[in-house]
Amino acid sequence: MDKKAKNIMTKARVYLLKNNPFYGKLAMDLEFVESKQFDTMAVDGQRIFYNPDFVHKITFLEVVGVIAHEVLHVVFKHHLRRNDRDAFYWNVAGDYVINYILIDEGFTLPEGGLIDYSYKGSTTEKVYKEVYKENDKQDANTDGGDSTSDDTSDSGDDDRQSLADKMFGEVIDAVIEEVEGVSNEEQIQKLEEEINAKVIDATQVSKSVGKGGDAFKSIMDMVRHQSVSWEEVLGNLILDKTSSDDYNFNNPNRRYVYQDMYLPSIEKKPSPKGVIALDISGSVSKEDMAFMQDAINNIIPVANFEELTILYCDDCIRKYDTYSQGEEVELDYICGGGTAYEPVFKYIDKQLDNDIAFLVYLTDGYCWDSFSEPDYPVIWATTGTSRYFKFGEVVDVE
């Protein structure tokens, strides 16, 4: 084992914890494994494999950048989403999606990486189709059997090699072990849920030390357009509005003491009051109400509220319930008439003095109310349309 390379990798991870805690916290959950099977680094969702020759070849800050690069592969679940796509071009697409984020966040990456701002905001699947289509064209040109076919084939190989030379961190498929009675799809879903929880945890650490807010926002702007669940997006939006944890250096986090790393622990504090409004108009079905129950079950553990008010509203407030921290919330199915959002905002103003941490409005979106934006954060979670929302964050429920 190359102890010097391992030491550089460990120091780079500590550097991330101190300077980019969102990335650092996620990197702490990935085991470092030395391997010359890969030319640079690679990640499978559980481990980061590193070639010691590559670690020695690049600068320290570039090592930090490549570790962050591998972390983002995991955040975007690239190791779980490939399916039957070509592994090489899936890796290329993933790099195009995440590298510009790292550059924008101030990371230093090895020279000549795959950077193309024309792909900004694109999903990995969409970028894959574009880069793989170019490869298909090269393959098609080799099928004619004319005198130029060999040259074209060489050109295709050169193009692939040119891309390979710009890649400094691979993503490889997660290892899915066979478990009796559990399908691969169920295991992948479980791994995705674990990643979601780790992302939320890393966000808490980052926000509690006043770092990484902007970085996480830009990442989430991208994640919202990737193949992730609406529950994850909703949970992270609420977390962004309500985080009030303290970073405590007097009580070290025991999880990392065995590595001689004395990191501060997180003291969780209850958030202020929260409000969830339910659209019970005639256009809302029992299926929509089931979604609302699922959404609430996802909101409660993330928001860590002190007090939660549930408002049932069609064109007026039909019912309200208040829950203390730890109480289980079960919804009543109430079918109303027309739709109006304004009664909810008036209730919060008159009954709660606008003293809330957030409002989540669960609706199908079919309402044309017009009123002023409140001072507290508003998150719309819609099963239908989002075209009529004039302010606030929007989560499109699929």
N, C-alpha and C positions, 0 to 999 in steps of 0.2 A: 504493500500500500504506500502511495505517495503522501506522506504526512504533511508536506508543505502545501500540496494542492488542497488537501482536506482542510488545513488551517485557513487557507484563503477563502474557501467556500463558507466555512463557519463564520469567519469575520464579516463576510459579505452579507450573510443572513442577519447578523447582529446589527450591521449598518442599516439594513432595511428596517429592522424593528425600531431603531432610534429615529430614522429620518423619513421613512415611509411605512408607518405601522400597519396600514391596511395590507400591503404586500408582505411585510415581515411576519405578521401573525399567520397568514396563510402559508408562507414558506416554512414556518415552524411545524406545520402538520405534514410536511413532505420529507421523507427520509432521503438523505444524501447517500448515493451509492456510486463508488468509483467503478468505471467500466470503459474499456477501450473498444467495446462493441459499437459505440457511437463516436463519430468524429468530433462532436462538440458536446452538447447536452441533450437530454431527452426527458420527457415526463410521461407517466402513465396514470396520474391521479393520486398515486400513493408515494411514488419515489421520483426524485430527480437524479438521473444518471449523468455523471460528468466524466469526460475524458481529461485526465490530469495534464496531458500535453496541451490541450486547448486552454485550460485554466492558466497555465504558465505563459501561453502565447499572447493573451489579451491583458488589458489593464484591469486594475482592481474595480474601477467603476463600471467597466464593461462586464465583469463577472456579476456585479450587482444587477446590471441591466438585463442580462440573460436569465438570471434567476427570476426576476420580475416577469420577464417574457414567458417563462415556463409556468409561473403562477397564473398568468392570464389565460393560458391554454386551459388550465383547470377551471378557472372561473367561468369561461365560456363553454365548458364541458366538451371540448373538442375530442377528448379521449373516449367519449361515450356516444357521440353523434355521427360517427363516420358511416356506419351501416356498410353498404357494399360499394362505397365510392373508392376510387383509386387512392391509396394511402399517401403517395407522394404529393399529388395535387391537392388533396385535402389539407395536408400540412402547409403547402404553399398558400392556399386560401386563408387558413388560420393565421399565418404570419402577416399577410396583407391586412387582415382585419384588426390585429392587435398592435402591430409595430408602431403605427402612427400615434396611437394612444400613448404609448410609452415615450415617444419623442416629445409629444405635446406636454407630458407631465414632467419633462426635464431629465429623463433617464438618458444615460450614455449607452449606446449600443455599438457593437462591432461595426466597422466601416463596411458599407456596401450591402446592407440588409435589404430585405424586400419591403420597400416603402412606396406606396402609390396612393396619393390623396384622392384619386378618382374613385377609390373604393370606400371612402369615408362614409359611414352610416350604413353600409351594405351588410347583409347577413353573410355568414361563412358559406352557406349553401349557395347563395347567389354568386359570390365571387368564385366558388368552385366551378360552377357551370361555365363561367367565362374563361377561366384559365384552362379548364379541361377541354373546352370546345376548340381552343387553339391547338391543343395536342391532337385532337381528332382530325383537324385539317391536315396536320403533318402526316398522320397515319393514312389518310385518304389519298394523299399525293404519292404514296409509295405503292399503291395497288395497281397502277396502270401498266407496269411492266415495260415502260419505254426507257430510253437511254439515260434519262435524267433521274430515274428512281433511286439509284444508289446515292447520288448527291443529295437528294431530298431527304433520304433516310438519315444521312450523316447530319444534315441540317437540323432534323428533329432531335437527334441525340445531343447535338450541340446546345440546342435551346433548353433541353432538360438539364444538362450539365450546368448551363449558365445560371439557372434557377437554384440548383443544388449548391453552387458556390456561394450564393447569397444567404443561405440558411444557416443560422447559428444555434438553433435549438429545435429539436424535433418533438412532435407529440405522437405517442404510440397508444394503441388501444388499451383500455383497462383490462386487467386480467379478471375474467368472470369465472369463478370456480363453480363447479357443478354442486348444487345443493338439492338433496332429494325433496321433491314436493314444491320446489320453488323454481319458477321459470327464469330464463335469462332476462326477460323484460322486467320482471318484478325486482330482480337484483339491480338492474340498471336504474330503475326508478328509485330504489333505496339509496343508491350511490348519489343520484342527483339531489335527493332530499338532504343527504349529509353535506353536500357541497353548499346547498342553499343555507343551511344552518351555520356553516363555517364562514360564509360570506357575511352573514348578519353579525356574527360574533366579531369578525375582523373589523367591521364597520364601527361597532361599539368601541373597540379599542382605539381606532383611529380618531373618532370624534371626541372621545374622552380626553385626549391629550391635545385637542385643537389642531390636529394635522389630518391631512388626507381628505378633507371635506370636498374640495374641488376635484381632487383626483377620483374620488368615488363617484361623484356626480357625473363626470364624463364617462366613466366606465358603465354606470347604470343607464346612461343615455344610449349606449351601445347595446347593453344587455337586453333592454326593452325590445329591441328589434331582432334579437336572436331567438333561438328555440328554447325559451324558458317559460315557466308557468306564470300565470297572472298572480298566483298566490305569492310567489317570490317577489315580484315587482311591487305588489301592494304592501307586503311586509317591510320591504326596504324603504319605501316611501314614508310609511308611518314611523319607522325607526329614525329616519332622517329628520322628522318633525319633532320627535319626543325624547331623543337621547338626553339623559341628565345624569350619566354615571360619573363617578370620580375615579381618578387614577391614583391609587394609594401606594406610595413607595415604602411605607412603614410596615406593610404586610406583604412580603414577597410572594409571588405566584409559585407555589410549590411544584407545579407541573414541570418546571424547567430547572429546578435546583440541582437535579442529578447531572445536568450538563454544565454545572458551575456557571449558570446564567441566572442572575438574580434580577428578575423582572418584576415590575409592580403589578399588583392585582387590581381588579375592577370591583368597586363597590356600587351595586345597583341601587338606585333610588326610584321610588314610585314616580311616575309622571303625573302631571296635573290631570284635571278632569278631561275626559274625552267624550265625544258624542258620535253615535252612529245613527244615521237616518235611513229608514227603509221606505222605499217607494211601494205603496200598496194600492196603486191605482188599478183600474180594471184591465189595463194592458199587461200587468205583471202576472205571470203564471205561477203554478206551484213549483215548477222547475226553477224559475227565477228565485223563488223563496228558498229553495234548497241551496242554491248558489249563495244566497245571503247568509244562510247558516254556516256554510263552509267558510265564507269570508270572515265571519265573526270569529270562528274557531281559530283562524290564522292570525287575526288581529290581536286577540287577547294576550297570548304569550309574548308577542313582540312589543306591544305598547306598554306593558307593565303599568297600567293605569291605576290611579288611586280610586277613581270613581268613574263609572261608565253609564251614560244615559242612552237608552235606545228609544228613538222616536219613530212611530208609525204614522205616515203621512200620505194622504192622497191630495185633496185640495185644501185640507186643514189637518191639524194634529188630531188623530183619532185615539191614540194611546201612547203612554210613555212609561218606561220602566227604568229604575235606577239600580245598578249593581255595584257592590263593593269589590275590592280586589280579592280574587280567589273564588268568587261565586260563579257557578256555571250559568251560562246564558242559553236559554231555549226560546225560540221564537214562536209566536202565535201566528197562524195563517189568517190574515184578515184581507178580504177582497173589497176594495173601495171603488170610487168612481173616477173623477177627473184627476189631473195631475197639476200640482203647484209646488215649487220649491220654497217660495218666500216664507210660508208659515214656519218652516224649520228655523230659518235665520232669525225671524222675529221671536220665536220661543227662546233661542239661545241668548238673544239680546235681553229680553225681559226677565226670564226665569234664572238664567245663569250669568247674567252681567257680562256676557262675551268672554268670561274667564275660563277658557278651555284650551287644551293643547292642540286639538285637531278636530275636524269634522270629516267623517267618511260618509258619503252619500251613496247608497247602493240603489241603482235605478236602471231602467231600460233606456233612459236618455231622451225620451220623447216628451219634452216640455219646453215651452218657449218663454218662460218667465224672464223678466229683465229687472235686475236690481243691483245694488252696489256691492262690490267685493268687500268682505269683512276683513278684519285685521288678523284673525286666526287662520291657520292653514286649512285648505279644503281639498279633499281628494275625492274625485268622482270615480266610482267603479261601475262600469256600465255593461249590461248584457246586450244592448242594442246599438244605438248611435252615440257618437261623441260630438257631433257637429254643432250642437246648440250650447255647449259650455263656453262661457265667456271668460272664465278665470279658473285657477286651481290646477292641480295635477290630474291627469286622466289615466285610468287603467282600463284597457279594453279586455273584457273577459271573453275568452273563446270557449 
